[in-house]
Amino acid sequence: MSPEYKREKLRFQKRENRPVLNRNEFMYWMDFLPKVLKIGTEFEINLPDARQVLSEPDTEPCVHASKACAKDCSNLEECLTDRHPTFCMTRETSKFLGDSFTCPASNDGDTDACKSCDAYILNCRGDACASYAPACGTCPAFLRKGEVIEKANVRRDAETIRSEMRQILQPTEFVGQVGKSGALEVKKDDSLINNGGIEVPTVGRRVHWQSFYQMCKDIIDPIVERGGFVNERCGQHYHVLAGYLPGAMNPNRRGTQVSDLECPLPEIVLANMHQLFRRYELAMFWIMSSGATEGNLTRWAKFRQSLGRFSALSSRMPRVYNEMAEGIVSMRNSQKGKYASTTYQFCRFDDNGDVATFHIENRIADGCLSPAVSTAWAMLCYALVLKAVRLSQYGILETGSSDYKAITKEIFPNLIDGGTREWGDNRFADTRRLKPYYPWLQDNAKEMITLLKPELSSMGPAYDVLLGLAEAPCSLRLIKGDSWEKIEQDLYGEYANSTRVDGEFEEELREAVDLANVIECSHLDAWIEEVAAYLGKDPGQVDQVVRDMVDRGEYRWSEPIGGLITA
């Protein structure tokens, strides 16, 4: 039986040595961070076996295709010369020669004996033979009505596909340059299937739904066209950072580090972000799952271990950083806490414990082949950072009541599983007993997304996509038989196909706003009436379009100006 979900009021604790953000500090960081924060991701996708046929393009047949010669084999002469025992009809059906006949071949590879045997008869298997090759390719009479490429099975090995993707994506190989596709590198990852699959890390870029979505689509689609697929070996990591360039990469400045942060980020912000990750860790594992069976809803947690035992309530973040570095062990090595579900291994702290270099990595997401889902997950990671700034006005977030913690402790091993398991063929989490908790996880994930709605509201359809995933993550959709194409269509299709941008007078309305043609109105309703009169449009229609634009976060009402301005 599923436990009842009870939404709780968020509670905070205050510490004298960890001051909350005052209003001016809050306004500064909420204005500054969206200008400098970047998101990058790492795609991990398996590649097909080199023997697997990727495509078999249809082509126009030869003008002689209806004749018997169309089934001739170019290897026929070789078979007649080699006289292989395996292909001898007499050897297979020797009874018709009588009991006195004995095949001279001592085994299936004794071709020398067959060459001098008068009873050898070739049993040609035609196009069912493994060695069959149509003679059309060498036939002098081969002719098509049009100029088309011969029919051929297309196969590619992993390195060939990676080479093709380098040509397509043109990775910059430098974190300071986004480049044509956003790709930083195209490389192999030995944990991926078939010669290391393909890994494509991207350069961190400013937060914008359409730009990030197009980057994901431009990377995912051509890999899928070449047979790419995801399973329990694949993950997708997200990096949220304020731009910086380590001294080693900046030799002309004598080792000086370049950073987009004008001043250190207060420690309390990172602490609240950490507490948010702890409170909603189950929700993120749920919403970012893409396993294809109920018993294996997601992959193991060996390389994304829980933050649950590392609290930031009583410990400042430099200490939490050290505790994670010592306590999160994988492959018998801590690797500076690299394999936490969210890791701070790239962060650096100043002497006061504040964050001098801000760079977190979320490692929770399973492999994904939907550009919209990949983008929505990125916006989720970004929104959690901004929410942490907002919460830092009130203290340090508690992760929940004793009842909340008891339920999460009960659910935890049924979803976040395998963190300390030894190596083996199975890299799945064991989720066979998770189903009774689906309703609780759905409600918990919806609570998280609703909490983040103010931060998500200006990020395209991110809120709606994430709400859809809270109800039914990719895993449940794949289990019921949905393809990645259907998942993309169901979650993103309505937004993608929307014709709202081509509204009857939306461009005229934008021009009126951008050029301040109507200002000094007392309130929004009065402004709408004035704009309707200015454009000669029906006030009801103008009202609907204006409120739509405001809801999407494109424009907002400005009291001092008395009109709409860009948000």
C-alpha positions in Angstrom: 0.0 0.0 0.0 1.3 3.4 -1.0 2.0 5.9 1.9 -0.1 9.0 1.8 1.8 12.1 0.6 1.5 15.1 2.9 2.9 18.3 1.7 4.8 20.1 4.4 5.7 23.7 4.9 9.4 24.3 4.3 11.3 24.9 7.5 14.6 26.6 8.1 17.3 26.9 10.7 19.4 30.0 11.3 23.0 30.1 12.4 24.9 33.2 13.6 28.0 32.2 11.7 26.1 31.7 8.5 24.1 34.9 7.9 21.1 34.9 5.7 21.0 37.1 2.6 19.6 40.5 3.2 17.2 42.0 0.6 20.0 43.8 -1.3 22.2 40.7 -1.4 19.3 38.6 -2.6 18.4 41.1 -5.4 22.0 41.3 -6.5 22.4 37.5 -6.8 19.0 37.0 -8.5 19.9 39.7 -11.0 23.5 38.7 -11.5 23.5 34.9 -11.6 21.1 34.5 -14.6 23.5 36.7 -16.6 26.6 34.5 -15.9 25.4 31.0 -15.1 26.0 28.4 -17.8 24.7 24.9 -18.4 26.7 22.1 -20.1 25.8 18.5 -20.5 27.5 15.2 -21.4 25.7 12.8 -23.7 26.6 9.1 -23.3 25.2 6.9 -26.1 26.0 3.3 -27.1 26.8 2.6 -30.7 25.7 -0.5 -32.7 27.8 -3.6 -33.4 29.8 -3.0 -36.6 28.1 -6.1 -38.1 24.6 -4.7 -37.6 22.9 -3.3 -40.7 22.1 0.4 -40.2 20.3 1.0 -43.4 19.4 -0.7 -46.7 18.3 2.0 -49.1 15.8 1.2 -51.7 17.0 1.5 -55.3 15.7 1.1 -58.8 16.3 -2.5 -60.0 18.1 -3.5 -63.2 16.0 -3.6 -66.3 16.7 -7.4 -66.4 15.6 -7.9 -62.9 12.7 -10.2 -63.9 15.1 -12.6 -65.7 16.7 -15.7 -64.0 20.1 -14.0 -64.2 19.1 -11.6 -61.4 19.6 -14.5 -58.9 23.0 -15.5 -60.2 25.9 -15.4 -57.7 29.2 -13.8 -58.4 30.9 -16.5 -56.3 29.5 -19.4 -58.3 32.7 -20.0 -60.3 34.7 -20.0 -57.1 32.4 -22.6 -55.5 32.7 -24.9 -58.6 36.4 -24.7 -58.5 36.9 -25.1 -54.7 34.4 -28.0 -54.5 33.8 -27.7 -50.8 32.4 -30.9 -49.1 29.8 -28.9 -47.2 28.2 -27.8 -50.5 28.2 -31.3 -52.1 24.7 -32.7 -52.9 26.1 -36.3 -53.2 27.7 -36.1 -49.8 24.4 -35.0 -48.3 22.2 -37.5 -50.2 24.6 -40.3 -51.2 22.0 -43.1 -50.9 21.0 -42.8 -54.6 24.5 -44.1 -55.5 24.0 -47.2 -53.5 25.5 -48.5 -50.2 28.9 -49.2 -51.9 29.6 -45.4 -52.4 31.9 -43.9 -49.7 32.5 -40.1 -49.8 36.3 -39.6 -50.1 36.3 -36.4 -48.0 37.5 -37.2 -44.5 35.9 -34.1 -43.0 33.9 -31.0 -44.0 37.1 -29.1 -44.9 38.7 -31.8 -47.1 38.5 -29.9 -50.4 41.4 -31.8 -52.0 39.5 -35.1 -51.9 36.5 -33.5 -53.6 38.5 -32.1 -56.5 39.1 -35.6 -57.9 35.7 -37.0 -57.1 33.5 -37.7 -60.1 30.4 -37.8 -57.9 30.7 -34.2 -56.7 27.6 -32.2 -57.4 27.4 -28.6 -56.2 24.3 -27.9 -54.1 24.0 -24.1 -54.6 21.9 -22.5 -51.9 21.3 -19.3 -53.9 20.5 -16.2 -51.9 20.1 -18.2 -48.7 23.9 -18.9 -48.7 26.2 -16.8 -46.4 28.6 -16.4 -49.3 25.9 -15.2 -51.8 26.8 -12.0 -53.6 24.6 -10.8 -56.5 26.3 -11.0 -59.9 24.6 -7.8 -60.9 27.6 -5.8 -59.6 30.0 -7.3 -62.2 27.5 -8.0 -64.9 28.3 -6.1 -68.2 24.6 -6.1 -69.0 23.6 -4.4 -65.7 21.4 -1.3 -66.5 19.0 1.0 -64.7 16.7 3.5 -66.2 17.9 6.3 -63.9 21.2 7.3 -62.2 21.0 5.7 -58.8 23.4 4.2 -56.3 23.5 0.4 -56.1 21.6 -1.2 -53.3 23.9 -1.9 -50.4 23.8 -2.7 -46.7 25.4 0.2 -44.8 27.5 -0.8 -41.8 29.8 1.4 -39.7 32.2 0.6 -36.9 32.2 2.9 -33.8 35.4 4.8 -34.7 34.0 5.6 -38.1 30.8 6.9 -36.5 32.7 9.0 -34.1 34.8 10.4 -36.9 31.6 11.3 -38.9 30.2 13.0 -35.8 33.4 15.1 -35.4 32.9 16.3 -38.9 29.3 17.1 -38.3 29.6 18.7 -34.9 33.0 20.4 -35.3 33.8 20.3 -31.5 35.8 23.3 -30.3 37.9 21.4 -27.7 38.0 24.6 -25.7 35.7 25.5 -22.8 35.7 29.2 -23.7 34.2 28.7 -27.2 30.7 27.3 -27.9 31.2 26.8 -31.6 28.9 25.6 -34.3 27.1 22.8 -32.4 28.0 23.5 -28.8 30.1 20.3 -28.6 33.3 20.4 -26.7 34.6 16.9 -27.7 33.5 13.7 -29.4 35.2 10.7 -27.8 34.8 7.2 -26.6 33.8 6.0 -23.1 35.0 2.5 -22.3 31.9 1.9 -20.2 29.7 2.2 -23.3 28.8 -0.7 -25.6 30.7 -1.5 -28.8 34.2 -0.1 -28.6 33.4 2.7 -26.2 30.2 4.1 -27.9 30.2 7.9 -28.1 30.4 10.6 -25.5 29.8 14.2 -26.4 30.4 16.8 -23.6 29.2 20.3 -24.5 30.6 23.7 -23.7 28.7 25.5 -20.9 26.3 28.0 -22.4 23.9 30.7 -21.2 20.5 29.5 -20.2 18.0 29.7 -23.1 15.5 27.0 -23.9 15.5 27.1 -27.7 19.3 27.3 -28.0 19.9 24.4 -25.6 17.1 22.3 -27.2 18.5 22.8 -30.7 22.0 21.8 -29.5 20.6 18.6 -28.0 18.6 17.8 -31.2 21.7 18.5 -33.4 23.7 16.0 -31.3 21.1 13.3 -30.6 19.5 13.0 -34.1 22.6 12.1 -36.2 23.8 9.7 -33.6 20.4 7.9 -33.6 20.5 7.9 -37.4 23.7 5.9 -37.1 22.2 3.3 -34.7 22.9 5.0 -31.4 20.9 3.7 -28.4 20.8 4.0 -24.6 20.6 1.5 -21.8 21.7 1.1 -18.2 25.3 1.9 -19.2 24.4 5.4 -20.3 23.9 8.5 -18.2 23.6 12.2 -18.9 25.4 14.6 -16.6 24.6 18.3 -16.2 27.1 21.0 -15.2 25.8 24.4 -13.9 28.6 26.9 -13.4 29.7 30.5 -13.4 32.3 30.8 -16.2 35.9 30.5 -15.2 39.2 29.7 -16.8 41.9 28.0 -14.6 45.3 29.5 -14.6 46.8 26.6 -16.5 44.5 27.4 -19.4 45.4 31.1 -19.3 49.2 31.1 -19.8 49.4 34.7 -20.9 48.2 36.0 -17.6 50.9 34.3 -15.4 48.6 31.7 -14.0 45.8 34.1 -12.9 42.4 32.5 -12.9 39.6 34.2 -14.8 36.2 34.0 -13.2 32.7 35.4 -14.1 32.0 35.8 -10.4 32.5 39.4 -9.3 32.6 38.3 -5.7 32.4 34.9 -3.9 29.0 33.3 -3.8 27.8 33.2 -0.1 28.3 29.7 1.5 24.6 29.7 2.5 23.5 29.5 -1.1 25.5 26.4 -1.8 24.3 24.9 1.5 20.6 25.5 0.5 21.2 24.0 -2.9 22.7 21.0 -1.2 19.7 20.7 1.1 17.3 21.0 -1.9 19.2 18.2 -3.6 18.9 16.1 -0.5 15.2 16.8 0.1 14.2 16.0 -3.5 16.9 13.4 -4.4 14.3 10.7 -4.8 12.1 13.0 -7.0 15.1 13.6 -9.3 16.0 9.9 -9.6 12.3 9.4 -10.5 11.9 12.2 -13.0 15.3 11.4 -14.6 14.8 7.6 -15.0 14.7 5.8 -18.4 14.9 2.1 -17.6 12.6 0.0 -19.8 11.3 -2.5 -17.2 9.5 -2.1 -13.8 12.1 -4.3 -12.2 14.9 -2.0 -13.5 13.4 1.4 -13.7 16.8 3.1 -13.7 20.5 2.2 -13.6 22.6 1.5 -10.5 23.9 4.2 -8.2 27.5 3.2 -8.2 28.6 6.4 -10.0 25.9 8.7 -8.6 25.7 7.9 -4.9 23.2 9.6 -2.5 23.9 12.8 -0.7 21.5 11.7 2.1 24.1 11.2 4.8 25.9 14.5 4.2 23.9 17.4 5.9 24.7 21.1 5.5 22.6 22.1 8.5 25.4 21.8 11.1 28.4 21.6 8.7 29.6 24.4 6.5 30.0 23.5 2.8 33.8 23.2 2.8 33.4 20.6 5.5 30.6 18.8 3.6 32.9 18.9 0.5 35.6 17.1 2.5 33.2 14.6 4.0 31.9 13.7 0.6 35.5 13.4 -0.7 36.2 10.9 2.0 32.8 9.2 2.2 31.8 8.6 -1.4 34.0 5.7 -2.6 33.8 4.0 -5.9 36.3 1.6 -7.4 38.0 1.7 -3.9 38.8 5.3 -4.4 37.0 8.5 -3.3 38.2 10.6 -6.3 37.2 13.8 -4.4 33.6 12.8 -4.2 33.3 12.7 -8.0 30.7 10.0 -7.9 28.0 11.7 -5.8 24.6 12.2 -7.3 25.5 15.9 -7.3 29.2 16.7 -6.9 31.1 19.8 -6.0 34.5 18.5 -7.0 35.1 21.6 -9.2 34.1 24.1 -6.6 36.7 26.2 -4.8 36.3 28.0 -1.5 37.9 31.2 -0.2 39.3 31.6 3.3 35.8 32.5 4.7 34.2 29.3 3.3 32.4 31.2 0.5 32.4 29.9 -3.0 35.1 31.4 -5.2 34.6 29.0 -8.1 31.1 27.8 -8.6 30.7 24.6 -10.7 28.4 21.7 -9.8 27.8 18.5 -11.7 24.5 16.6 -11.4 25.0 13.0 -12.4 21.5 11.6 -11.7 19.9 11.4 -15.2 19.8 8.2 -17.2 20.6 8.2 -20.9 18.1 10.0 -23.0 17.2 10.3 -26.7 14.6 13.1 -26.4 16.0 16.6 -27.0 13.0 18.1 -25.1 13.5 15.9 -22.1 17.3 16.5 -22.1 16.6 20.2 -22.2 14.0 20.1 -19.4 16.4 18.2 -17.1 19.0 20.9 -17.7 16.5 23.7 -16.8 15.6 21.7 -13.6 19.2 21.7 -12.5 19.5 25.5 -13.2 16.2 26.3 -11.5 17.3 24.5 -8.3 20.4 26.8 -8.1 18.2 30.0 -8.4 15.7 28.6 -5.9 18.6 28.1 -3.4 19.4 31.9 -3.7 15.7 32.7 -2.9 15.6 30.3 0.1 18.9 31.8 1.5 16.9 34.8 2.8 15.3 32.6 5.4 18.0 30.4 6.8 19.2 26.9 5.9 16.6 24.5 4.6 15.7 21.4 6.6 15.2 18.3 4.5 11.8 17.5 6.1 10.0 16.3 9.2 10.7 13.0 10.9 7.7 11.5 9.1 9.0 12.7 5.7 12.5 11.3 6.4 11.0 8.0 7.5 9.1 7.6 4.2 12.1 8.6 2.1 14.3 6.1 4.1 11.7 3.4 3.3 11.6 4.2 -0.4 15.3 4.9 -0.8 16.7 1.3 -1.3 14.0 0.5 -3.8 15.1 3.3 -6.2 18.6 4.4 -5.3 20.2 1.0 -5.4 23.6 -0.5 -6.2 25.8 2.3 -4.9 28.2 -0.1 -3.2 27.7 -3.2 -5.4 30.7 -4.9 -6.8 31.3 -5.1 -10.5 29.3 -7.5 -12.6 27.2 -7.7 -15.7 24.2 -6.2 -14.0 24.3 -2.4 -13.8 20.6 -1.9 -13.1 19.0 -0.7 -9.9 16.7 -3.3 -8.4 13.3 -1.5 -8.5 11.0 -4.6 -8.3 9.5 -3.4 -5.0 9.1 0.3 -6.0 5.6 0.2 -7.6 3.6 0.8 -4.4 5.5 4.0 -4.0 4.8 5.4 -7.5 2.0 7.8 -6.2 4.2 9.1 -3.5 7.1 9.7 -5.9 4.7 11.4 -8.4 3.4 13.8 -5.7 6.9 14.5 -4.4 8.2 15.3 -7.9 5.2 17.5 -8.6 5.9 19.4 -5.3 9.4 20.0 -6.4 8.4 21.3 -9.9 5.7 23.5 -8.4 8.2 24.9 -6.0 10.4 25.8 -8.9 7.6 27.3 -11.1 8.8 30.9 -10.6 12.3 30.0 -11.8 11.0 27.8 -14.7 8.3 30.2 -15.9 10.6 31.9 -18.4 12.2 28.7 -19.7 10.0 27.8 -22.6 7.9 24.7 -21.9 10.3 23.4 -19.2 7.6 23.6 -16.5 5.0 21.6 -18.5 7.5 19.0 -19.7 8.8 18.4 -16.2 5.3 18.2 -14.8 4.6 15.6 -17.4 7.7 13.7 -16.4 6.7 13.9 -12.7 3.5 12.1 -13.5 5.2 9.6 -16.0 8.9 9.7 -16.4 10.6 8.3 -19.5 10.9 4.9 -17.8 7.2 4.4 -17.4 6.6 5.6 -20.9 9.2 3.2 -22.4 7.7 0.4 -20.3 4.3 0.8 -21.8 5.9 0.7 -25.3 6.4 4.3 -26.2 9.3 5.1 -28.5 11.6 8.0 -27.9 9.9 9.8 -30.8 6.5 9.4 -29.2 7.9 10.6 -25.8 9.2 13.7 -27.6 5.9 14.3 -29.4 3.8 13.8 -26.3 5.8 16.1 -24.1 6.9 18.7 -26.6 4.8 18.4 -29.7 2.1 20.8 -28.7 4.6 23.5 -27.9 6.7 22.9 -31.0 3.7 23.0 -33.3 2.1 26.0 -31.7 1.4 28.9 -34.1 1.3 31.5 -31.4 4.3 33.3 -32.8 2.4 33.9 -36.0 -0.6 35.5 -34.3 -2.7 37.9 -36.2 -1.1 41.0 -34.8 1.6 39.8 -32.3 4.4 41.4 -34.3 2.6 44.7 -34.3 2.1 44.4 -30.6 5.8 43.6 -30.0 6.7 46.7 -32.0 4.4 48.8 -29.9 6.1 47.6 -26.8 9.7 47.8 -28.0 9.2 51.3 -29.4 7.3 52.5 -26.3 4.4 53.7 -28.5 2.0 53.5 -25.5 3.2 54.4 -22.0 2.2 56.3 -18.9 -1.0 54.2 -18.3 -2.2 53.7 -14.8 -2.5 49.9 -14.9 -2.3 47.0 -17.4 -6.0 47.0 -18.3 -5.8 50.7 -19.3 -2.7 50.0 -21.3 -4.4 47.2 -23.2 -7.3 49.5 -24.1 -4.9 52.2 -25.3 -2.8 49.7 -27.4 -6.0 48.2 -28.9 -7.1 51.7 -30.0 -3.6 52.5 -31.3 -3.5 49.3 -33.4 -7.2 49.4 -34.4 -7.8 46.0 -32.9 -10.5 44.4 -30.7 -9.6 45.0 -27.0 -10.6 41.4 -26.2 -8.2 39.9 -28.7 -5.4 42.2 -27.5 -6.1 41.3 -23.9 -5.7 37.6 -24.6 -2.4 38.0 -26.6 -0.9 40.4 -24.0 -1.7 38.2 -21.1 -0.3 35.2 -23.0 3.0 37.1 -23.6 3.2 38.1 -19.9 2.5 34.5 -18.7 5.3 33.2 -21.0 7.7 35.6 -19.3 8.4 37.6 -22.4 7.1 40.9 -21.0 6.2 42.4 -17.7 4.3 45.4 -16.4 6.4 48.3 -15.4 4.8 50.7 -12.9 7.3 53.6 -13.5 6.9 53.4 -17.3 3.2 52.7 -17.3 3.5 50.1 -19.9 4.9 46.7 -20.8 8.7 46.2 -21.0 10.9 43.2 -21.9 11.1 40.8 -18.9 
